[in-house]
């Protein structure tokens, strides 16, 4: 199913609503605009298998671009608009985007550079909501495009990027679906629609950025079954509660930090909003403290569900509200793939013992775009159809998975993945820095935040002013959310005789109760 089906049966029904303004796209408008855009892309020479990209704050036009790609057999890459222009340009070049769509409000993320101009890629650029130098008008192009119905509409899919520990983002490329967009569903719709009760009555509230995988795909699920998407421009705890009440939201997707911030609202504020319409509130992306999940179930009722997966995961686990109360801390049982817990040599360990988490599938459903070596590293040394994201955990006697560590000391701050190596690579170039390590430290709101531990060069003295300078220096080269929130000056960093940084020892100073 796709919006074109519902443009015929329920043309005036809202397909998407922007909560901040009440602006909306009906199914008739979404179908017509995505058809026009698909025809425009075809006139530019794009063919099935090609890629387009979009960089935008949450916006109605993103849905038109998304569905134009999915009804044209194209890959669509949604890019984090908080990235610097250089970071954006790297992704554009790596995915070989033929067309770039961008919102004027985030023009800094798509600024022209010598690198991208030399590549002449992408060759076509369209902006909405205002002018961006080097971009044509999206609105003008859409109005001029043909509105002729398309007779061949091969289903496309997304190709999203997940940063690696080396700091370079990697595209997660899945095989292109085979079939027409109105004949075969996408994987998310096939799995989550029946599991979580998405149907034409669904009103899905999306409080997160639409460039993230889960929000983008859940919005796609909602449009695929004829429901209504309501999105926030950005998360605010009270605005989210108000939107649930105003639009009678039935479904929603969150990260634990959002739960924490809503729970921190004064009791009278929380009580004033009616959340009784919710049938499902699913969370993922980061571990949820047991106490937080229990408090949310007490407040919202037995509607809190969790799944453990990732953009590139070969499998997934799921857990419902009662199971979460009965098995506190678990991320559930696998419904997609078979779990294997293995030691450092790849040998399976007994039930209850900690090891690296692998998912077995008949076939590995993804590859890292342009990086076969990283693809191979994500696979078990003896079984190519066993894949891992590097997480560590154990399975209990009842088959429930518990995660005990983060992959390669990746920092998960408010559901956002931060890879410390990127900041380290910047900071080491500062003249005051002799050695540096960036780690995650506990934070009551975000779970953890990035801290830089810096060994100063000879002759340099620690100060608050220097700490602020180092943070600002980092933000000049990479997105601000990747930069450390604070700096500690240390006399020496723990390293092995071969020079390898021992982050486990460093983390113990900040996580005294954790086994690291």
N, C-alpha and C positions, 0 to 999 in steps of 0.2 A: 504494500500500500504506500501511497505518497500523496501530497496535497492535491494533485490533479483529480484524484478520485473524489475528494470531498468538495472540490470546487463545483462539482456537478450536483452532489447530494445536499450539501449545506454551504452554499456559496457565501452567504452573509455572516457565517459564524466566525468569530475571531480565531485566527490561527495563532497569532502572537500579540501580546499586549505589553507595552512598556509601562511599568507600574508608576514611574515617576511623573509621567505626563498624561497617561491614558491613551496615548497614540496606539494604533493597532493596525495590523494587516489582517484582512479577512482571508478566508481560503481562496476566494475568487481572485483577490489581489495578489496573494502569494503565488498562486498558480500562473497568473498572467505575467507577473514581473519576472518570475524565474524562467518562464518560457521565453520571454523577450531576451533575457540575459543569455540563455542557452543558445538562442539563435545568433546573438551578437558574437558569442565566443566561437561559434562555428564559422561565422563570416571572417573572423580573424585567422582562421586556419587551424584552430585547435581540433584535435581528434581524440577518440577514446584512448586513455592511458596517459595523456598529457596532464600537467599539474597547473593549478592556479593557487594563489595565496591571498590571504586577507589579514590586515592588521587594523584593528579597530577597538575602541571602547564598545561596550555592549550597545547594540544598535539594531533596529529592525532590518536594515539592509543586509546584515550578516546572514539572515535567513534566506534572502533572495539569492545571495551568492552560493550558500550551502546547497540549496535545492537545484540551482542551475547546474552545479557540478554533478550532483547525484543523479540528475536526469540526462546527463551527457556522457557518462562513462569516464569522468575525469577524477583525478585526485584533487582534494582540496586541503590546503595546509593553513590552519589558523595559527597565527604567530602572536606571542605575548607582546602586547603593545608597550610594556615597561622596558623592553630591551633597548639597548642603544642602536643607533643606525648601523654601526658596523656589525653588531650581532645579528640584526635583522638581515642585512645583506648577505651574511654567510649562509643563513638558512635559505634565502631566495636562490642563491647560486647552487647550493647543494641539492635542493629539490627540483632545480631547473624550472622554476615557475615561469610560465609563458605570459601570464597576466597577473598584475598585482592590484588588489582593491584595498583602499585605505580610507579611514575616517580622518577628516581634517583636524579633529581635536587631539590626535596623537601623531601629528606630522613629524615630530622630532624622531620618532622611531623609524621613519622611512625617508629621512633626509637624503638628498643626493650625495654621493661620495665618488671620489675618483675611481675607487675599486668597482663599484657597481656600474658606473658609466662606461668604464673600459670594457666590461663584459657585455654591455648592451642587453642586460637581462634584469628583469623581464622587459620584453619589447613593448608591452602595452601596460599602461598604468592609469587607473581610474580612481578618483576620490569623490567622496560625498561629504555633505555638510560644510562645504567651503573649498577654497582653492589650496592646492599644494603645488609648488613649482615642479614642473616636469610631468604633471598628471593632467589627464583630460577629465571632463566632468562626467561623473557617473550618471547623474540625472539626465543629462543631455543624450548620452549614449543609450540609456534605457528607453527614452522616449522615441528615439530614431530607429530602434531595432524592430524587426518584424515580429508581429504577434501571431504568426501562423503556427498552428498546432504541429507538434513534432510527431512524426510517424515512427521514428526509431529513437528509443530512449534507453540506452544501455545503462544499467545501474553503476554509478560511481561510488567512491568511498573516500574516507579521509586518510591523510598521511601526516600525523602529528609528530612533533619533535620532543624528545626527552633528553635532557642534558646528561652527559656522561661524566665520570670522575676526572677525565682529562680536561674537562671544561668546554669541550666542543659539543654542541647539541647534535643528536643523532635522530634521523628520521625513522619512524617505525612503519615499515611498509608491509602491508598485507596484500595478498593476491587480489586482483580486481574481481569482483563478483561477476558471474556469468549469467546473464539474463536481463530482461527488461525491468525498469524500475517499478512498474505496476504489477509485476509477476512474482518477484522474489523479494523477501524482506532483507534488511541489513541484519547483522548478527545481534546487535543490541535489541532490536525489536523482536527478533525471534526468541531471544532468551528472556528479556525483562518484561515484555508486555504481558505474557501469560503469568509469569512468576509474581509480578507486583501489581497486577490488575489494571494496567493501562488500557483504556478503551475510549470511545468517543466522549464519555462523561468526565474524563480526567482533566483536571486543571493543575498543571505542573508549575510550581514556583521555583525559579532558578535564581538564587541569591549570589551566584558566583560568576566570575569572568567567563565569557563564552568561548574564549580561546582554550580553556581547559578541556581535556578529553571528555570527562563524564558529563559536565553541563551541556556541552555541544551535542553529545550523542543522546542524552536523555531528552533534549529538546527535539531532536530528530525522531525519537521514538514517539513522542507526543503528537507531532505532526503526522507521523505515519499511521496513527490509529484514529485521527480525527479529533483529538483533544485540543486544549488551549494551553499555550505557553504564556506564563507571566514572568517577566524578568525584571530584576532590580538593576539599576545602573551600577551600584556597588553595594556591598553588604553593610547594613546598619541594623543592629538588633531590633530596635523598635519599628523601623520601617518594614522589616521582614515580618514581624508579628502583625502589623497593620495590613500588609498585603495578604497574608493568610486569611484574615477576617474579611477584608473587602471583596476579595475575589473567590472566596470559599474554596481555597486551594485544597486539593485532595492528595496531591503527591508533591514531594520536594526532595532535594538532595543537598547535603551539608558536609562540612568538615567539623571535627570536634571543637575547634576554636570558636566557631559560630555558636555551638551549644553553650560553651563557657560564657561567652559574652551575653547571650540571652539570659542565662541563669543569673548573671551578676546584676541584671536590672532590678530595681526595687520591686518588692513583692506586689505593691499596688499597681505598678505599671504592667507587670506580667499578667496580673489578674484581670486587667481591663480588656484584654483582647481574647476573642473567642477563636480557639484553634480546633474546635470540635469537628470541623469539616475534614481534617487530615485523616487519611486512611494509611498513608505511608510516608515516613521520613527516613530516607536511607542515608547512611554516612559511610565515608571511606576516606582514602588519601593519607590518613595518619592514625596512629593508635588513639583510641578514646579511653581516657581514664575510667576505671570501673565506676567510681563515684559519680562521674558526670553522666554516664549512660543511665545509671540507676535513677538519678534525679530527673533526667529527661523523660524516662518511662513513667515516673510518678506524676510528672506534670502533663505530658501530652498523651499518656495512655500507651497501650501496647501496640504502637505504630512504628517504633524505632527498629530499623533493620540495618544490618551492616554487611558489607562484602569486602573481601581482600583480593585485590587484583592490581594490575598496572596497565599502562598503555601497551606494553609489550609482553605482558604475562601470558603464558600458554594455558593457564588455568585460573580458577577462581574459587574462593570459599564464600559461604553465605551463612548468616546466623540471624535468627529472628529474636523478638523481644523476650519471650519466655526462656528460650535457649540461653540468651545472654545473662539472664538472672540465674539460671541453673549452672551455667559454666562461665562465671565472671572472668573477663580477660581474654576469652577465646575470640578468634575471628571466624570461627565456624568450621563446617565440613565442606569438602570439595563437591561441587555439583558440575564442575567443568574440569576435566583432567583428573589424574591420579597423583596423590602426593607421595613423594619419597623424601625422607630426611637422611642426608648423607654426611659423612665425616669429610675431613680435608682430602682424603684419598679417593673420595667418590663412593665409598662403601656405605651401604645402608646401616643405620644404627637402630638399636631396639626401641620399642615403644617407650615414650617418656624421656628419651635422651635427646639432647640438643644437637642440632646440626644444620647444614644448609638446606633450604627448602627448594625442592625441584617439583615441577609439574610435568607429568607424562601425558602426551597427546599422541594420537595416531600419526599426525603430521604436525611439525612446528608451524604455527599459523602466522609467523611474521619473520622479517629479516631487518637488520639495521641497514638502511639505505646507504649504499656506497661504502659499507664497512663490513665485509665478510669476516674479518678477523674478530671484530667485536661480537658478531653473530655467533661465531664458533665458541667464543669464551663464555657466552650465556648458556651453552649446552653442556650437558654432562660429558665427562671425558670418554665414556664408553657407550653412551646412548644419545644419539643426536636428537631424538624426539623427547628428551627430558630437558626442560629449560628452567633457568633460575634468574631472578633479579638480584640475587646475592643476599637475600634476607635469611635470617637465622631463627630457628624455632624448634618446637617439638610437637608431636601428636600424642594425645592421651589415649587411654584404653578404649574410649568411646569414639575415637576417630576425630576429635576436635583439635584444630590447629591453634597453637599459641606462639606468637612471635616474641622473641627475647632480645633481638638486636636490630639495628638498622644496617642497611647495606653500605659497606665500606665507609662507615662514619658519615654518611650523608646526613645533612641537617634537615629535619622536617619542621618547619616553622609555620604554624597556623595552616597546615595542610599543603604548604608550598615546599617543593624540594629545592634545597640549596646545596650545591656541591662546593666544598671549601677550597678545592684546588684553584678555582677561578680567582677568588680573592687573593689567595697566596701568591699566584703567579703575578698579580699586579703589585702587591705590597713589597715583594722581594726587590722590586726595581726602585723603591724609594731610597734615597741616599742615607736616610737615618736607620734603615732596617738592615740588620745583619742576618737574622734568621726569623722565620715566622711560621706559625701554625694557626689555622682557623678551625675551631671546633664548635659544636653545639653545647650550650649550657642551659640549665633549667630556667624556664620562664613560666609563671603561673597562668598567663593568659594564652600565649602562643605554643606552649609545650616546651619549646626550646628556641633559642635565638643564637645567632652567630657571634662569637667572640674571637678576636685576634690576640694571640699570645706572641709578643714580639720581643726578640732579643736585639737590643740596640747596637749599632756600630760604635766603635771606640770613639770617645769624645762626645757622644750624644747623651743627654740627660732626659729621663722620663718627666713628662708633665701633662696636664690636662689639655693644654694647647696642642701639644704634639699628637696626642691621641685623636683629637678632633681633626687635625691635619691629615692623619693617616686614613681616617674614615672618608674624608672628603676626596682624598687622592684616589681611593678605590672607586668611588662613585663616578670619577671622571672616565673610567674605562669600561665598567660593567654596570648593569642595571642596579639601581639603588637597593632593591630588596636583597641582592646577593652580598652586599657589603656588610661587614661586621657592625653590630650595634654598639660594641664597646671594645676597649683595648686594655689588656693587662701587659705590663712590662715585666719580663722575667730575666733572670741572670743567664739561664741556659735552657735549651729545649732538649728533651730526651731523644737521643738517637742511638741506633746500634753502631757498632764499629764500622759497618759498611755504609753508614750515613742514612739509613732508613729511619724516618720519623716514627716514634712509637706513640701514636696518639692515644692508645689505651691507657698508658701511664699518665698522660696529661689530663685525660678526661676524669680520672679518678679524683683529681683535686676538686672537681666541680660536681661530680656525681658520686659522692662518697658511699651511697647505699647501693649503687649499681654495680653489677659484675661486668666490667668492660675489659 
